[in-house]
Amino acid sequence: MGTGLPEAGKTLSVVAANVGSRLPDVSRDVWDYVLAEIPKLRGDEPVLRLLHASVAENVATLLHVFENDIPLDKVEGPVAALEYARRLAQRNVPVSALVRAYRIGHWRFLQWCLEELHGQGVEEDLFAATVWRMLTVSFGYIDRVTEHVIELYQLERDRWLLSQTAGRAARVREILAGQEVDVDWAESALGYRLRQMHLGLVAWLPVPTRGSGGLARLERITGAIAEELNCSARPLFIPRDETSCWAWLPFGSDGEVSFERMWGVAEDGDPSMRVCAGRLEPGVEGFRWTYRQALCAQELATASSSGVRFTAYSRVAPIALMCTNIDDMRIWVRSVLGLLAVDDEPSARLRETVQIFLDTGGSYTATARRQILHKNTVQYRIRKAEEAMGRTVQEQRTDLEVALLAVQYLGSALLIAA
């Protein structure tokens, strides 16, 4: 592999052989260390044995690579490691715990190798070259194997979710269809309380990537949102297909939710995902209604070209309800905005200033502060916008706010070509 001094490969081979002579002790130590650092990996005896086998095979394989100078592109992931990834996916252990196990296990393994190298008493330059070779090869191995096990985890998670949730999905569809519900039986079948406040979500991948474990990714973003909002229990997660899902977040008797915090999770997460949320609603009927609201928001998000990752129904309800007839909406928006509906940069700047001006209660000072502009500039822009519309911003104020919000989400689909 040609890393460092030529003698470094021979020295690393000797280190690997000596560490390999204590393989059971090394594997057990790495296994103990990983379990101590990651409590989520502690499980029943079969899973613990499988983790131990995974550790032992990874340690043995990497030592074999060290000792025989095997190119990494010739190395496959150990069978036990792949099976362990599948088992964690089935048991809903986060993939982050699996990845962290490789990082921590790698560090513990390197400690054994470094101690053995130190005991060789080699001169300084050879010591440094051997360490460099050791780190380069081992990090390359860990990167290769973890990429493989993550992909297997995600694929297995998708398969497992689809197979395990078929019954629950049927029960959910019955509830959404408005059928009479035996609440006690439904709660038992779903593992989710219907007699509480719910927040419905629709999440999807607009451009699915083959082999990317789409459902596992959607489940993670749902769980992250629930954790951020301190939900009272686990969300109800229902896959629709391999790239989309419905979910309900449980809030007990709590009547408030921070959509800003939800937005933060969605924006900081996987950029390829889209999430839409309904409003917080109570009981069985609320379970249905918050779902419909999320679907309505999804229609708007799908029609939008803005690329927004999170859409809250409470923010866009009027636009989402109007979105069923884009042609009529376009005519209405243009009648409200007049020449302010021209699709060019100057008009876009004026629309933004007017929207902020209305949001701040008609304050020139607050608008200037938010846009980092001089107050006189804001006054000039408001005057130019009024000239374009043919009326003041205070006339038909509600219509103006709705029209600007529609343009914010649907953009050129509603505007007049420049």
C-alpha positions in Angstrom: 0.0 0.0 0.0 3.1 2.2 0.0 2.6 4.4 3.1 5.8 5.7 4.7 9.2 4.0 4.9 9.4 0.5 3.2 10.2 -1.0 6.5 6.9 0.3 7.9 5.0 -2.5 6.2 7.2 -5.2 7.7 7.0 -3.6 11.2 3.2 -3.3 11.0 3.1 -7.0 9.9 5.0 -8.0 13.0 2.7 -5.9 15.2 -0.4 -7.5 13.6 1.0 -11.0 14.1 1.8 -10.3 17.8 -1.6 -8.7 18.5 -3.3 -11.5 16.6 -1.7 -14.1 18.9 -4.0 -12.5 21.6 -7.1 -12.3 19.4 -9.6 -13.6 21.9 -8.4 -11.1 24.6 -8.3 -8.2 22.1 -11.8 -8.9 20.8 -13.3 -9.3 24.3 -11.7 -6.0 25.4 -13.0 -4.1 22.4 -16.5 -5.7 22.9 -16.5 -4.7 26.6 -15.4 -1.2 25.8 -18.1 -0.7 23.1 -20.8 -1.9 25.4 -19.7 0.3 28.2 -19.7 3.3 26.0 -22.9 2.7 24.1 -25.7 1.4 26.4 -28.2 1.2 23.4 -26.2 -1.8 22.2 -26.9 -3.8 25.3 -29.5 -6.4 24.6 -30.4 -10.1 25.0 -27.8 -12.9 24.8 -28.2 -13.7 21.0 -27.6 -10.0 20.1 -24.7 -9.7 22.4 -23.1 -12.9 20.9 -23.6 -11.5 17.4 -21.9 -8.2 18.4 -19.0 -10.2 19.9 -18.7 -12.2 16.6 -18.8 -8.9 14.6 -16.1 -7.4 16.7 -13.9 -10.5 16.5 -14.3 -10.8 12.7 -13.5 -7.1 12.2 -10.5 -7.3 14.4 -9.2 -10.5 12.7 -9.8 -9.1 9.2 -8.0 -5.8 9.9 -5.1 -7.6 11.5 -5.0 -9.9 8.4 -4.9 -6.8 6.2 -2.0 -5.3 8.3 0.0 -8.6 8.3 -0.4 -9.4 4.6 -0.5 -5.9 3.0 -3.9 -6.7 1.4 -5.4 -4.0 -0.8 -8.6 -2.6 0.8 -10.6 -3.0 -2.5 -10.1 -6.8 -2.0 -11.7 -6.8 1.5 -15.4 -7.5 2.1 -17.3 -6.8 5.2 -17.3 -9.7 7.7 -20.5 -11.8 7.6 -21.2 -11.4 11.3 -20.9 -7.6 11.0 -23.5 -7.5 8.2 -25.8 -9.8 10.1 -25.4 -7.6 13.2 -26.4 -4.5 11.2 -29.6 -6.3 10.0 -30.5 -7.3 13.6 -30.1 -3.8 14.9 -32.3 -2.5 12.1 -35.0 -5.0 13.1 -34.8 -4.0 16.7 -35.1 -0.2 16.0 -31.6 0.5 17.4 -30.5 3.8 15.8 -27.9 3.6 13.0 -26.0 6.3 14.8 -25.2 3.7 17.6 -23.9 1.3 15.0 -21.6 3.9 13.4 -20.4 5.0 16.8 -19.6 1.4 17.7 -17.2 1.3 14.8 -15.5 4.5 15.8 -15.1 3.5 19.4 -14.1 0.0 18.6 -11.5 1.3 16.1 -10.0 3.5 18.8 -9.7 0.6 21.3 -8.2 -1.6 18.7 -5.6 1.0 17.8 -4.6 1.2 21.5 -3.6 -2.5 21.4 -1.6 -2.0 18.2 0.1 1.1 19.4 1.1 -0.5 22.6 2.5 -3.4 20.7 4.4 -1.1 18.4 5.8 0.8 21.3 7.1 -2.4 22.8 9.0 -3.2 19.6 11.5 -0.4 20.4 11.9 0.8 16.9 13.7 4.0 16.1 11.7 7.2 15.8 11.3 7.6 12.1 10.2 4.0 11.6 7.8 4.3 14.5 6.2 7.4 12.9 6.0 5.8 9.5 4.4 2.6 10.9 1.8 4.6 12.9 1.0 6.6 9.7 0.5 3.4 7.8 -1.5 1.8 10.6 -3.9 4.8 10.7 -4.2 5.2 7.0 -5.1 1.5 6.4 -7.3 1.1 9.4 -9.3 4.3 8.8 -9.7 3.2 5.1 -11.0 -0.2 6.3 -13.4 1.3 8.8 -14.7 3.7 6.2 -15.3 0.9 3.7 -17.0 -1.4 6.1 -19.2 1.1 7.8 -20.5 2.4 4.4 -21.4 -1.2 3.6 -23.1 -1.9 6.9 -25.0 1.4 6.9 -26.5 0.6 3.5 -27.5 -2.9 4.7 -29.0 -1.4 7.8 -31.1 1.0 5.9 -32.3 -1.5 3.4 -33.2 -4.0 6.2 -34.9 -1.2 8.1 -37.1 -0.4 5.1 -38.0 -4.1 4.6 -38.7 -4.6 8.3 -40.9 -1.5 8.5 -42.9 -2.4 5.5 -43.5 -6.0 6.8 -44.2 -5.1 10.4 -46.5 -2.2 9.8 -48.9 -3.7 7.2 -51.5 -4.5 9.9 -51.2 -1.1 11.6 -51.4 0.7 8.3 -54.7 -1.1 7.6 -56.1 0.0 11.0 -55.0 3.6 10.3 -56.7 3.6 6.9 -59.9 2.4 8.5 -59.8 5.3 11.0 -59.0 7.9 8.3 -61.8 6.6 6.1 -64.2 7.7 8.9 -65.3 4.2 9.9 -66.7 3.6 13.4 -63.8 3.0 15.7 -63.6 0.8 18.8 -61.1 3.1 20.4 -59.8 0.5 23.0 -59.2 -2.1 20.3 -57.6 0.4 17.9 -55.2 1.8 20.5 -54.1 -1.8 21.4 -53.6 -2.7 17.7 -51.7 0.5 17.0 -49.7 0.8 20.2 -50.7 4.4 20.2 -53.3 6.4 22.2 -56.1 8.0 20.2 -57.5 9.9 23.3 -55.0 12.7 23.2 -53.7 15.6 21.2 -52.1 14.6 17.8 -49.9 16.4 15.3 -50.1 14.8 11.8 -47.0 14.7 9.6 -46.5 13.7 5.9 -42.9 13.2 4.9 -41.4 12.0 1.6 -38.3 11.9 -0.6 -39.1 13.9 -3.8 -36.1 12.3 -5.6 -35.5 8.8 -4.1 -32.0 7.4 -4.3 -31.7 3.7 -5.1 -30.5 1.7 -2.1 -30.6 4.7 0.2 -32.9 3.2 2.8 -35.6 5.9 2.3 -38.0 4.7 5.0 -35.2 4.4 7.6 -34.3 8.0 6.8 -37.9 9.2 7.1 -38.3 7.4 10.4 -35.2 9.1 11.8 -36.4 12.6 10.9 -39.8 11.8 12.4 -38.1 10.6 15.6 -35.8 13.7 15.7 -38.8 16.0 15.4 -40.6 14.1 18.2 -37.6 14.3 20.4 -37.1 18.0 19.8 -40.8 18.7 20.7 -40.6 16.5 23.8 -43.5 14.3 22.7 -45.3 12.3 25.4 -44.6 8.9 23.8 -43.2 7.3 20.6 -44.7 8.6 17.3 -47.0 6.4 15.2 -45.0 5.9 12.0 -46.9 4.4 9.0 -45.0 3.8 5.7 -47.0 4.4 2.5 -44.3 3.1 0.2 -40.5 3.0 0.1 -40.2 6.8 -0.1 -43.1 8.3 1.8 -44.8 8.0 5.2 -47.5 9.3 7.5 -46.8 9.9 11.1 -48.7 11.2 14.2 -46.8 12.8 17.1 -48.4 12.3 20.5 -48.8 15.3 22.8 -51.0 14.0 25.6 -53.1 16.9 26.9 -50.6 19.5 25.7 -52.2 22.2 23.5 -49.1 23.9 22.2 -46.4 23.1 19.7 -43.4 25.0 18.4 -43.4 25.0 14.6 -40.2 27.0 14.7 -38.4 24.1 16.4 -39.9 21.6 13.9 -38.6 23.8 11.1 -35.2 23.8 12.6 -35.0 20.0 12.7 -36.2 19.7 9.1 -33.8 22.4 7.9 -30.8 20.9 9.7 -31.6 17.3 8.6 -31.4 15.4 5.4 -31.7 18.1 2.6 -33.4 15.6 0.3 -36.5 15.2 2.6 -39.7 17.2 2.7 -42.0 17.4 5.8 -45.5 18.8 6.1 -47.4 19.2 9.4 -51.0 19.7 10.3 -52.2 21.5 13.4 -52.5 20.0 16.9 -55.9 18.4 17.1 -57.7 16.2 19.8 -59.1 12.7 19.8 -60.1 10.4 17.0 -61.5 13.1 14.9 -58.4 15.2 15.5 -56.3 12.2 14.4 -58.1 12.4 11.0 -58.2 16.2 10.7 -54.5 16.8 11.4 -53.7 14.2 8.8 -55.8 16.0 6.2 -54.2 19.3 7.1 -50.7 17.8 6.5 -51.9 16.4 3.2 -53.2 19.8 2.2 -49.9 21.4 3.1 -48.2 18.7 1.0 -50.2 19.6 -2.1 -48.9 23.1 -1.7 -45.3 22.0 -1.1 -45.4 19.8 -4.1 -46.7 22.6 -6.3 -44.1 25.0 -5.0 -40.7 25.5 -6.6 -39.1 27.1 -3.5 -37.5 23.9 -2.3 -38.7 24.6 1.3 -38.1 21.5 3.4 -40.8 22.1 6.1 -44.3 23.4 5.5 -46.8 24.0 8.4 -50.5 24.0 7.5 -51.2 26.6 10.2 -48.9 29.0 8.2 -50.2 28.3 4.7 -53.8 27.2 5.2 -55.4 29.8 3.0 -52.9 29.2 0.2 -53.0 25.4 0.5 -56.8 25.4 0.3 -56.7 27.6 -2.8 -54.0 25.5 -4.4 -56.5 23.0 -5.8 -57.2 25.5 -8.6 -53.9 27.2 -9.7 -55.4 28.9 -12.7 -58.0 30.8 -10.7 -55.4 31.5 -8.0 -53.1 33.0 -10.6 -55.9 35.3 -11.9 -56.8 36.4 -8.4 -53.1 37.0 -7.3 -52.5 39.2 -10.3 -55.7 41.2 -9.7 -54.5 41.9 -6.2 -50.9 42.7 -6.9 -51.2 44.4 -10.3 -47.8 45.2 -11.7 -46.2 44.1 -8.5 -46.8 40.6 -9.8 -44.1 41.0 -12.5 -41.6 38.2 -12.3 -38.4 40.2 -12.0 -35.8 41.1 -9.4 -37.0 44.7 -8.7 -40.6 43.5 -8.2 -39.4 40.7 -5.9 -37.5 43.2 -3.7 -40.7 45.4 -3.5 -42.8 42.3 -2.6 -40.4 41.3 0.1 -40.4 44.7 1.7 -44.2 45.0 1.6 -44.6 41.6 3.2 -42.2 42.4 6.0 -43.9 45.9 6.4 -47.3 44.2 6.9 -45.8 41.5 9.2 -44.4 44.3 11.4 -47.7 46.1 11.7 -46.8 48.8 9.2 -43.6 49.9 10.9 -41.0 51.5 8.6 -38.4 51.3 11.4 -38.9 47.6 12.1 -39.0 46.8 8.4 -35.7 48.7 7.9 -34.1 46.8 10.8 -35.1 43.4 9.5 -33.9 44.1 6.0 -30.8 46.0 7.1 -31.9 49.1 5.1 -32.3 52.8 5.8 -35.8 53.8 6.8 -36.0 56.2 3.8 -35.3 53.2 1.5 -38.2 51.3 3.0 -40.5 54.3 2.5 -39.4 54.6 -1.1 -40.0 50.9 -1.8 -43.5 51.0 -0.2 -44.3 54.0 -2.3 -43.1 52.2 -5.5 -45.1 49.1 -4.6 -48.2 51.2 -4.1 -47.7 52.8 -7.5 -47.4 49.3 -9.1 -50.6 48.1 -7.4 -52.5 51.3 -7.9 -53.6 51.5 -4.3 -52.1 51.8 -0.8 -50.8 48.7 1.1 -53.5 49.2 3.7 -56.4 48.8 1.2 -57.5 45.2 1.0 -54.8 44.4 3.4 -55.9 40.8 4.0 -56.0 40.0 0.3 -52.6 41.5 -0.1 -51.1 39.4 2.7 -52.6 36.2 1.2 -51.4 37.1 -2.3 -47.9 37.8 -1.1 -47.8 34.5 0.9 -49.0 32.6 -2.2 -46.2 34.1 -4.3 -43.7 33.3 -1.6 -44.6 29.6 -1.9 -45.6 29.2 -5.6 -43.4 31.9 -7.2 -43.3 32.1 -11.0 -46.3 29.9 -11.3 -48.5 32.8 -10.3 -46.4 35.8 -11.7 -46.4 37.8 -14.9 -43.4 37.0 -17.1 -41.1 40.0 -17.3 
